Amino acid sequence: MTKLSVNINKIATLRNSRGGNNPDVVQAAIDVQEFGADGVTVHPRPDERHIRYADVRAIKPIITTEFNIEGNSREQKFVDLVLEVKPHQVTLVPDELGQLTSDHGWDTVKHRDYLREIISVFKKEGIRVSIFVDPVIAMVEGAAETGTDRIELYTEGYARGYASDRQAAVADYVSAARRATELGLGINAGHDLDRTNLAFLKASIPQLDEVSIGHALIADALYLGLENTIQLYKRQLA
């Protein structure tokens, strides 16, 4: 079964736009789990423009499914937070300071030694590690040498090409996933996945462990309601 982890960053963005605590991010984390999500994802950034570090601490006690914290491990504040909160999974993303959204995976060959070192820090604390990678065989093979438990395939390229030629759009992801499986890596996926393209990705990569979806799901929820939207996304993974 492929799990659906709901990224609640956009709920925090809405809250922060007016100050106060409406909508309540902690309550949102409680609700998405009650509505059927298999996990909650947050991606705190140094400027705290959406999820704040205090939110991460407040969410951990109410988790009944799985907690996934994404972020840039080159920021010591992020590393310290993960080691304090001890989520089920940490997803390492090579963001630059001030980056609007994640837009590329790790160069696992160039940064192999660094990744080995930082991954071991988290794994010693019993935290499962996933690293963001592009659908390139060399990057998947490099990931296997870092000691990571999983990779997260960066799916913007797939989403961008889906409408024009979905078979071509998914081809590199299928190859990357097949190689990851051969190497004993778990497979997550995320970025620009939505109700239109999710089912085909799942059908093409049946070994997919987890997808993390935020922007499209929260946007759909404005029209369809949060509980209904989560169930619609889960049906795409069935």
Legacy VTK file of the C-alpha trace (Angstrom):
# vtk DataFile Version 3.0
C-alpha trace
ASCII
DATASET POLYDATA
POINTS 238 float
0.000 0.000 0.000
1.277 3.448 -0.903
0.825 5.849 2.002
-0.416 9.419 1.659
1.389 11.969 3.819
-0.279 15.379 3.770
2.024 18.385 3.782
0.357 21.115 5.858
2.761 23.958 5.031
0.110 25.832 3.030
-2.224 25.841 6.019
0.533 27.554 7.985
1.044 30.029 5.125
-2.618 31.030 5.356
-2.381 31.424 9.126
0.761 33.531 8.900
-0.779 35.882 6.339
-3.044 37.375 9.007
-1.292 36.580 12.276
-3.063 34.875 15.117
-3.837 31.179 15.001
-6.519 30.798 12.345
-6.373 28.259 10.840
-4.881 26.252 13.697
-2.010 24.194 12.287
-1.998 21.682 15.135
-5.723 21.086 14.714
-5.148 20.665 10.982
-2.591 17.939 11.718
-5.109 16.201 13.968
-7.823 16.504 11.335
-5.872 15.229 8.322
-5.078 12.069 10.265
-8.703 11.617 11.338
-9.781 12.179 7.731
-7.627 9.269 6.531
-4.123 10.534 5.827
-1.368 8.040 6.631
1.014 10.743 7.794
1.726 14.434 8.279
4.579 16.237 6.522
6.063 19.606 7.440
8.943 21.494 5.852
10.247 24.227 8.162
12.524 26.824 6.578
14.874 29.258 8.320
12.601 32.283 7.721
9.597 30.342 9.101
7.411 31.769 6.345
5.019 28.855 6.714
5.636 26.083 9.263
7.418 27.437 12.324
9.830 25.477 14.455
7.385 25.837 17.347
4.693 24.222 15.175
6.859 21.158 14.671
7.278 20.748 18.408
3.552 21.233 18.998
2.522 18.736 16.310
4.687 15.827 17.453
2.564 14.890 20.539
-0.656 14.616 18.505
0.741 12.348 15.783
-1.111 9.042 15.571
0.180 8.031 12.116
3.633 9.013 10.844
5.485 12.304 11.126
7.788 13.333 8.280
9.976 16.430 8.612
11.554 17.749 5.398
14.345 20.252 5.252
17.912 21.239 4.592
20.300 19.348 6.831
23.041 21.891 6.133
21.167 24.175 8.526
22.221 23.203 12.044
18.965 24.571 13.463
17.083 22.041 11.337
19.308 19.169 12.437
18.856 20.116 16.086
15.069 20.275 15.658
14.872 16.814 14.071
17.054 15.282 16.778
14.870 16.901 19.436
11.493 15.941 17.945
12.531 12.526 16.589
9.973 12.100 13.798
9.404 8.760 12.141
11.144 10.041 9.009
13.375 12.921 8.007
13.573 13.851 4.333
16.740 15.688 3.361
16.273 18.328 0.669
19.145 20.365 -0.843
17.389 23.740 -0.632
19.232 27.015 -0.862
18.600 29.813 1.637
15.419 31.688 0.709
14.369 29.155 -1.921
10.655 29.428 -2.765
10.147 25.690 -3.136
12.307 22.611 -3.633
13.395 22.312 -7.260
16.105 19.651 -7.523
17.465 16.556 -5.875
20.804 15.875 -4.261
23.897 15.194 -6.312
24.523 12.000 -4.394
27.891 11.439 -6.053
29.333 14.873 -5.321
27.898 14.985 -1.789
28.241 11.298 -0.920
30.598 11.761 2.024
28.541 14.569 3.505
25.326 12.590 3.130
26.881 9.505 4.712
27.874 11.556 7.730
24.604 13.398 8.277
22.427 10.346 7.561
24.291 8.388 10.212
23.496 11.139 12.736
19.761 10.640 12.242
19.833 6.866 11.948
21.678 6.561 15.260
18.582 8.137 16.819
16.264 5.625 15.159
14.943 8.081 12.564
14.246 6.727 9.081
15.995 8.809 6.414
14.859 9.645 2.905
16.796 11.869 0.505
15.396 13.921 -2.365
16.767 12.757 -5.740
16.119 13.335 -9.416
15.109 10.294 -11.510
18.654 9.599 -12.670
20.174 6.144 -12.284
23.555 7.507 -11.206
21.890 9.559 -8.455
19.943 6.524 -7.244
23.089 4.419 -7.173
24.891 7.203 -5.339
22.053 7.355 -2.824
22.496 3.668 -2.071
26.071 4.394 -1.018
25.037 7.014 1.549
23.239 4.663 3.915
19.830 6.230 3.378
16.741 4.099 3.921
14.714 5.638 1.123
14.836 8.060 -1.738
12.137 10.584 -2.576
11.786 10.969 -6.323
11.394 14.636 -7.265
8.331 14.524 -9.514
8.061 18.011 -11.015
9.397 16.734 -14.348
6.789 13.990 -14.415
3.974 16.404 -13.558
5.115 18.900 -16.185
5.220 16.307 -18.963
2.159 14.298 -17.959
-0.415 16.156 -20.075
1.519 15.915 -23.332
2.958 12.369 -23.084
2.510 10.586 -19.812
4.414 7.471 -20.889
7.474 9.530 -21.742
7.051 11.626 -18.607
7.108 8.614 -16.295
9.801 6.559 -18.062
12.824 7.854 -16.132
10.929 7.462 -12.846
10.123 3.841 -13.594
13.770 3.123 -14.373
14.960 4.952 -11.269
12.455 3.132 -9.076
13.414 -0.242 -10.515
17.080 0.433 -9.776
16.265 1.663 -6.266
14.380 -1.543 -5.567
17.315 -3.610 -6.807
19.539 -1.702 -4.380
17.208 -2.237 -1.443
15.997 1.355 -1.164
12.458 2.341 -0.267
10.785 4.790 -2.634
8.841 7.943 -1.834
7.720 10.607 -4.300
6.638 14.203 -4.166
6.291 17.591 -5.838
3.447 18.770 -8.099
1.501 15.540 -7.699
-2.266 15.994 -7.917
-5.541 14.162 -8.550
-4.876 14.201 -12.296
-1.450 12.573 -12.398
-1.204 10.586 -9.166
-2.964 7.363 -10.194
-0.781 6.867 -13.270
2.388 7.350 -11.253
1.207 4.767 -8.738
0.276 2.311 -11.514
3.684 2.799 -13.124
5.608 2.409 -9.848
3.663 -0.144 -7.798
6.515 -0.402 -5.258
5.976 3.228 -4.220
6.010 3.453 -0.408
4.745 6.986 0.150
3.744 10.204 -1.558
3.896 13.576 0.153
1.398 16.096 -1.220
0.630 19.584 -0.008
-0.077 22.433 -2.415
-2.458 20.664 -4.816
-4.295 18.843 -2.041
-4.873 21.988 0.025
-5.943 23.887 -3.110
-8.472 21.146 -3.924
-9.724 21.241 -0.344
-10.830 24.864 -0.807
-13.511 23.619 -3.195
-14.048 20.028 -2.137
-13.441 20.069 1.625
-10.431 18.645 3.403
-11.908 15.297 4.418
-13.358 14.607 0.979
-10.152 15.658 -0.743
-7.974 13.329 1.328
-10.258 10.429 0.464
-10.148 11.341 -3.231
-6.344 11.305 -3.174
-6.269 7.993 -1.343
-8.485 6.494 -4.026
-5.884 7.467 -6.615
-3.384 5.334 -4.681
-5.695 2.342 -4.238
LINES 1 239
238 0 1 2 3 4 5 6 7 8 9 10 11 12 13 14 15 16 17 18 19 20 21 22 23 24 25 26 27 28 29 30 31 32 33 34 35 36 37 38 39 40 41 42 43 44 45 46 47 48 49 50 51 52 53 54 55 56 57 58 59 60 61 62 63 64 65 66 67 68 69 70 71 72 73 74 75 76 77 78 79 80 81 82 83 84 85 86 87 88 89 90 91 92 93 94 95 96 97 98 99 100 101 102 103 104 105 106 107 108 109 110 111 112 113 114 115 116 117 118 119 120 121 122 123 124 125 126 127 128 129 130 131 132 133 134 135 136 137 138 139 140 141 142 143 144 145 146 147 148 149 150 151 152 153 154 155 156 157 158 159 160 161 162 163 164 165 166 167 168 169 170 171 172 173 174 175 176 177 178 179 180 181 182 183 184 185 186 187 188 189 190 191 192 193 194 195 196 197 198 199 200 201 202 203 204 205 206 207 208 209 210 211 212 213 214 215 216 217 218 219 220 221 222 223 224 225 226 227 228 229 230 231 232 233 234 235 236 237
